[in-house]
Amino acid sequence: MSSAVVVEDLRKTYGTVRAVGGVSFTVEHGEIFALLGPNGAGKTTTMEILEGFRTRDGGHVDVLGLDPGDRSTARILRERIGLVLQDIAVEPYLTVRETIARNAGYYPAPRDVDEVIGLVDLAGQEKKKVRTLSGGQKRRLDLALGMIGNPSLLFLDEPTTGFDPNARRGAWQLVRNLRDAGTTILLTTHYMEEAQELADRVAVISDGQIVAEGTPTTLGGRDTARARIRFALPPGSTVADLPVVAEQDEDGLVTVDSVEPTGTLHQLTDWALRHGTVLAGLTVDRPSLEDVYLTLTAQNRSAPERTQERSAL
């Protein structure tokens, strides 16, 4: 089976500004793919081209076997995708149920309205008018509108903005359930924890180009990067007393970088036991996804991307 999304050498410019300069990636059926990038990196333009809201200047794009730039098949594509954008225009004086039911009518085989209301945790809010909803409730309504058409491909643009931690984790589980049921999901987010928790694969776009791609655990060599061991220096000891090379940071903790943390930990704990002391606050970690993301994008800053408001489905 062909990939759900295929992007090859995608290009887009606005006057003299290059927004996207040769982007290529694929999204497989039934996976969650996260496209990460700072503001102005070309992420929004890329997504809008895939969604059919913006034309490209060059390259090949295939979404569910269709060209999103082909107006003759635009309706067919709209019926097969779902959109959760950062700003969705909805009638403020309609109720939650009326809003979802109206959008259900745009699709040939929508999901059950009450089922979707329950899935996005809006049960009990059905009769509330949209204008009275809280920010988090409005974002849940956005999720409901993206899901109601039972899409094969769901675009999620910053889906949990405004959610409290509990609501965010509930939304994550909903996204996983959709993926497990066969929905392909293309996600953008500024929450690195969200990408870590949800994405099967991640691509980082910076200055209009993909600078890295991989799983959240391997992106940018995370899985092979030097481990960082940190602990509080025992009273009466100095860094020079330790059996390994270490540095004391401004926060008072000691940091040891190691390519083989198992052996290094053995040396440190053996030293501590022999001296009858403890390594308080001992932690071992590798660079986080956020660390890698910041490193990858630090050298690729460019002028802000020009964007226009997206239309609601």
Stockholm file with secondary structure:
# STOCKHOLM 1.0

chainA/1-313         MSSAVVVEDLRKTYGTVRAVGGVSFTVEHGEIFALLGPNGAGKTTTMEILEGFRTRDGGHVDVLGLDPGDRSTARILRERIGLVLQDIAVEPYLTVRETIARNAGYYPAPRDVDEVIGLVDLAGQEKKKVRTLSGGQKRRLDLALGMIGNPSLLFLDEPTTGFDPNARRGAWQLVRNLRDAGTTILLTTHYMEEAQELADRVAVISDGQIVAEGTPTTLGGRDTARARIRFALPPGSTVADLPVVAEQDEDGLVTVDSVEPTGTLHQLTDWALRHGTVLAGLTVDRPSLEDVYLTLTAQNRSAPERTQERSAL
#=GR chainA/1-313 SS CCCSEEEEEEEEEETTEEEEEEEEEEECTTCEEEEECCTTSSHHHHHHHHHTSSCCSEEEEEETTBCTTCGGGHHHHHTTEEEECSSCCCCTTSBHHHHHHHHHTTSSSCCCHHHHHHHTTCTTCTTSBGGGSCHHHHHHHHHHHHHTTCCSEEEEESTTTTCCHHHHHHHHHHHHHHHHTTCEEEEECSCHHHHHHHCSEEEEEETTEEEEEECTTTGGGGGGSCEEEEEECCTTCCGGGSSSCCEECTTSEEEEEESSHHHHHHHHHHHHHHTTCCCTTCEEECCCHHHHHHHHHHTCCCSCCCCCCCCCC
#=GC SS_cons         CCCSEEEEEEEEEETTEEEEEEEEEEECTTCEEEEECCTTSSHHHHHHHHHTSSCCSEEEEEETTBCTTCGGGHHHHHTTEEEECSSCCCCTTSBHHHHHHHHHTTSSSCCCHHHHHHHTTCTTCTTSBGGGSCHHHHHHHHHHHHHTTCCSEEEEESTTTTCCHHHHHHHHHHHHHHHHTTCEEEEECSCHHHHHHHCSEEEEEETTEEEEEECTTTGGGGGGSCEEEEEECCTTCCGGGSSSCCEECTTSEEEEEESSHHHHHHHHHHHHHHTTCCCTTCEEECCCHHHHHHHHHHTCCCSCCCCCCCCCC
//
